Amino acid sequence: MRFDVIWSVDCQTEETFLYAAITNISELGIFVRTTDPLPVGTHLTLRFVPPNSPDSFVLQGTVQWVNAVRPLRDNPNPGMGVRFVELTPADRERLVDTIRTIAYLRGS
């Protein structure tokens, strides 16, 4: 289950640093809204802080799909779907707790 959010995220590869926004999140990954998505298969480090959280997440991910910008066409949601990879048990538990908190607060 995905939950809509608006959180800032830093996406870093060996060659690129991208400031963007997470617009939805699940236990498996995030959608990063950006007009400059990275290619499918790109491995990246994600840094983000959920609201009211004392600590940031620093997680690894891989771009799974891209919704490219389409000039002169309707494309209200450009960006990339990123799947979390190489999560430690502690990161997985914290991520699941964050998602459960969102679900609880929204009454889902």
Backbone bond lengths (Angstrom), bond angles and torsions (degrees), N, CA, C in turn:
res aa  C-N    CA-C-N  psi(-1)  N-CA   C-N-CA  omega(-1)  CA-C   N-CA-C  phi
1 M - - - 1.445 - - 1.528 109.17 -
2 R 1.311 115.57 132.01 1.460 121.41 178.60 1.525 110.02 -100.78
3 F 1.328 115.08 146.07 1.451 121.29 178.24 1.517 109.55 -123.41
4 D 1.337 115.70 132.43 1.455 120.24 177.78 1.518 110.02 -70.82
5 V 1.316 115.79 133.87 1.459 123.41 176.91 1.529 107.26 -144.78
6 I 1.290 116.31 167.11 1.462 121.95 169.20 1.522 105.94 -133.71
7 W 1.339 115.20 95.06 1.463 122.11 -179.41 1.514 108.90 -125.65
8 S 1.304 116.97 141.43 1.463 121.09 173.31 1.517 109.56 -70.84
9 V 1.329 115.85 146.41 1.455 121.35 177.86 1.523 109.22 -144.00
10 D 1.314 115.68 140.65 1.461 122.28 171.40 1.519 106.88 -103.56
11 C 1.319 116.55 127.87 1.457 122.64 179.44 1.526 107.42 -115.73
12 Q 1.326 115.73 123.11 1.463 119.35 -175.27 1.523 110.37 -128.23
13 T 1.336 114.78 133.19 1.459 121.95 170.09 1.519 106.24 -117.42
14 E 1.324 116.69 -175.80 1.471 118.94 177.24 1.520 111.39 -64.02
15 E 1.342 117.27 -29.27 1.463 120.81 -175.66 1.526 114.69 -109.27
16 T 1.330 118.17 -14.35 1.460 120.72 -167.81 1.522 111.70 -133.70
17 F 1.331 114.79 146.37 1.462 121.06 170.20 1.519 106.57 -129.38
18 L 1.326 116.47 121.88 1.452 121.93 -174.27 1.520 109.85 -124.56
19 Y 1.333 116.91 125.95 1.464 122.49 171.90 1.519 106.86 -94.56
20 A 1.319 117.66 128.43 1.460 120.27 -176.66 1.521 109.30 -151.36
21 A 1.339 115.60 -163.82 1.462 121.30 179.52 1.521 109.78 -133.78
22 I 1.328 115.37 138.49 1.455 121.58 170.82 1.523 106.25 -84.17
23 T 1.339 117.04 128.82 1.463 119.08 178.45 1.525 112.84 -110.59
24 N 1.340 116.92 -13.17 1.460 118.99 167.93 1.517 109.05 -157.75
25 I 1.337 114.83 157.46 1.456 120.84 -174.64 1.531 109.47 -143.16
26 S 1.316 115.23 148.29 1.458 122.42 171.79 1.523 107.01 -140.31
27 E 1.317 116.35 -179.26 1.463 120.06 177.48 1.525 111.61 -68.98
28 L 1.325 116.99 -16.53 1.465 120.86 -177.11 1.517 113.88 -100.00
29 G 1.350 117.57 -23.90 1.455 118.02 -176.86 1.509 112.99 178.61
30 I 1.342 113.83 -168.87 1.461 121.48 -176.90 1.527 109.60 -138.10
31 F 1.337 114.88 160.49 1.460 120.53 167.10 1.513 106.64 -106.59
32 V 1.328 115.77 125.12 1.455 122.14 179.88 1.524 107.74 -104.20
33 R 1.309 115.78 114.92 1.463 120.48 179.14 1.526 108.39 -81.60
34 T 1.325 114.77 120.46 1.457 120.92 179.48 1.520 109.22 -160.81
35 T 1.312 116.00 147.74 1.463 120.02 175.09 1.526 111.20 -86.71
36 D 1.326 116.17 -1.42 1.461 121.29 -179.28 1.528 110.42 -128.80
37 P 1.350 117.78 62.89 1.468 119.58 -177.12 1.528 112.05 -67.33
38 L 1.318 114.91 152.60 1.464 121.80 177.95 1.524 109.18 -84.07
39 P 1.319 118.25 158.43 1.469 120.55 -178.45 1.531 112.57 -65.81
40 V 1.323 115.68 150.81 1.460 121.94 174.97 1.524 108.54 -55.79
41 G 1.325 115.52 137.39 1.455 121.32 -179.65 1.517 114.24 93.91
42 T 1.332 117.24 -10.81 1.465 120.67 -179.90 1.519 110.11 -66.23
43 H 1.320 116.56 130.34 1.467 122.60 175.41 1.521 107.36 -91.64
44 L 1.338 117.45 134.50 1.457 120.17 -177.38 1.517 111.54 -145.07
45 T 1.318 114.36 160.56 1.455 122.46 173.42 1.518 107.41 -101.27
46 L 1.323 115.95 131.00 1.461 122.91 -178.85 1.519 109.28 -110.69
47 R 1.322 116.44 133.26 1.458 121.62 175.87 1.522 108.25 -127.22
48 F 1.344 116.22 121.50 1.460 120.30 178.63 1.521 109.75 -153.10
49 V 1.337 115.13 155.98 1.464 121.86 179.79 1.521 108.39 -126.67
50 P 1.326 117.36 113.24 1.468 118.89 174.31 1.527 110.03 -63.18
51 P 1.325 117.65 151.35 1.466 120.06 176.97 1.531 110.92 -56.30
52 N 1.295 115.71 144.28 1.468 123.47 178.42 1.522 113.75 63.20
53 S 1.314 117.03 19.92 1.461 121.09 177.78 1.523 108.73 -104.46
54 P 1.314 117.70 134.39 1.461 119.29 -179.44 1.536 113.30 -76.55
55 D 1.326 116.81 -20.07 1.458 120.27 -175.58 1.518 111.37 -126.63
56 S 1.312 114.86 149.37 1.460 119.40 176.93 1.519 110.38 -86.13
57 F 1.319 115.03 156.99 1.454 121.86 169.51 1.522 107.26 -89.10
58 V 1.304 117.16 138.70 1.459 123.36 169.95 1.520 104.70 -128.78
59 L 1.335 115.69 101.99 1.454 121.80 -171.94 1.522 110.78 -126.26
60 Q 1.307 115.49 157.28 1.454 121.96 175.71 1.525 108.76 -96.25
61 G 1.332 116.11 147.02 1.453 120.36 178.92 1.515 111.31 -150.27
62 T 1.311 114.81 167.15 1.457 122.29 175.64 1.522 108.33 -131.64
63 V 1.332 116.43 133.90 1.459 120.87 177.53 1.529 107.98 -68.21
64 Q 1.334 115.97 121.63 1.467 121.93 -178.14 1.520 112.84 -98.07
65 W 1.325 116.75 -32.78 1.461 120.81 -179.92 1.520 108.81 -158.07
66 V 1.319 114.90 159.60 1.469 121.32 -176.85 1.524 109.13 -131.13
67 N 1.307 115.98 136.68 1.454 123.45 170.27 1.527 105.19 -109.66
68 A 1.319 115.51 91.68 1.469 121.58 -172.52 1.518 111.69 -71.05
69 V 1.324 114.62 155.08 1.457 121.18 172.68 1.523 107.46 -67.03
70 R 1.322 116.13 136.01 1.462 121.08 178.76 1.524 108.34 -119.31
71 P 1.330 117.43 96.78 1.464 119.60 -179.47 1.532 111.56 -55.41
72 L 1.304 114.77 139.05 1.460 124.02 177.97 1.525 113.55 64.64
73 R 1.339 117.91 18.04 1.453 122.29 177.32 1.522 108.94 -133.97
74 D 1.299 115.86 161.91 1.456 120.71 179.17 1.528 109.90 -75.18
75 N 1.305 117.05 119.26 1.457 122.18 176.31 1.524 107.47 -149.58
76 P 1.325 116.98 82.26 1.457 119.77 -173.30 1.529 114.59 -75.72
77 N 1.332 118.32 -6.29 1.451 119.44 -173.49 1.534 112.29 -139.97
78 P 1.334 117.94 62.87 1.465 118.43 178.70 1.526 110.87 -73.31
79 G 1.312 115.65 148.79 1.457 119.19 177.79 1.508 111.83 157.33
80 M 1.353 114.96 -154.22 1.466 119.93 -175.98 1.516 110.86 -147.24
81 G 1.310 114.36 142.65 1.450 121.34 173.86 1.516 108.79 -89.52
82 V 1.330 116.89 126.29 1.462 122.05 -177.16 1.521 108.64 -119.04
83 R 1.315 115.61 127.66 1.472 122.26 177.54 1.523 108.75 -96.63
84 F 1.338 116.35 132.57 1.456 120.40 176.06 1.528 109.41 -68.43
85 V 1.320 116.05 138.84 1.469 121.68 176.92 1.519 108.79 -134.88
86 E 1.315 115.24 158.25 1.463 122.51 174.75 1.530 113.03 55.27
87 L 1.333 117.08 37.71 1.464 120.17 178.42 1.527 109.99 -72.85
88 T 1.314 115.98 134.76 1.456 119.78 172.10 1.526 108.03 -74.85
89 P 1.319 118.48 160.79 1.464 119.42 175.99 1.532 112.30 -56.72
90 A 1.317 117.42 -38.00 1.466 120.66 179.70 1.537 110.89 -66.94
91 D 1.343 116.92 -42.49 1.466 120.15 177.44 1.518 110.69 -63.47
92 R 1.334 117.23 -43.08 1.471 121.82 179.89 1.532 109.53 -60.43
93 E 1.321 116.98 -46.08 1.464 120.82 -178.98 1.528 110.97 -63.38
94 R 1.307 116.62 -43.84 1.466 120.17 179.87 1.532 111.30 -65.40
95 L 1.328 116.75 -40.20 1.457 121.28 177.93 1.536 110.85 -63.80
96 V 1.311 116.57 -46.06 1.472 121.03 177.98 1.525 109.90 -60.67
97 D 1.321 118.53 -42.98 1.467 121.62 177.93 1.535 110.94 -60.98
98 T 1.324 116.61 -40.98 1.466 120.68 178.77 1.522 110.78 -63.01
99 I 1.335 117.01 -45.42 1.464 121.57 179.68 1.528 110.27 -63.93
100 R 1.324 117.20 -42.50 1.477 120.68 178.56 1.527 111.44 -62.95
101 T 1.319 116.56 -37.76 1.467 120.23 177.62 1.516 110.41 -63.74
102 I 1.329 116.84 -44.17 1.474 120.66 177.50 1.526 109.12 -59.11
103 A 1.321 117.27 -48.39 1.463 121.66 -178.72 1.526 111.15 -60.09
104 Y 1.323 116.24 -43.31 1.463 120.43 -179.92 1.527 111.16 -63.77
105 L 1.322 116.29 -47.42 1.454 120.45 -177.72 1.525 112.91 -64.66
106 R 1.328 115.59 -28.00 1.475 119.99 179.46 1.511 112.06 -93.64
107 G 1.329 117.10 -1.65 1.447 120.12 177.28 1.512 114.80 72.93
108 S 1.348 116.52 24.05 1.473 120.47 -177.95 1.507 110.51 -82.42
